Amino acid sequence: FMAEHNLLGKAGEDAAVDYLERHDYVIRHRNWRKGHFELDIVAAKDNELVVVEVKTRSNTEFAQPEDAVDVPKIRRTVRAADTYIKLFQIDIPVRFDIITVVGENGNFEIEHIKEAFLPPLF
């Protein structure tokens, strides 16, 4: 099961990257990691840094994919983004998006939720 899940996740992420590139985003990093921090996709467009969390599901029978992005996950993502921004000395606004990828490889439905969450102030 795990392998299949990973393959779907990888295909979903490829689809998300493809979608972003088609919409004129420049992909800076994929699966960026430092220590225990991780960001799925870091992109840039219109002088804005866009941190994208990708959620892939084969169906939405049980829950919407974006529901998997809970407060602890948001905090971790924001902290990771903060680390990224300091490391690369980025001085442009940052936005947090979620891209949901539903279906199977070759037949994905993609939804791009811009400003899916704002950095919590804590």
Secondary structure, 3 states (H helix, E strand, C coil): CHHHHHHHHHHHHHHHHHHHHHCCCEEEEEEEEECCEEEEEEEEECCEEEEEEEEEECCCCCCCHHHHCCHHHHHHHHHHHHHHHHHCCCCCCEEEEEEEEEEECCEEEEEEECCCCCCCCC
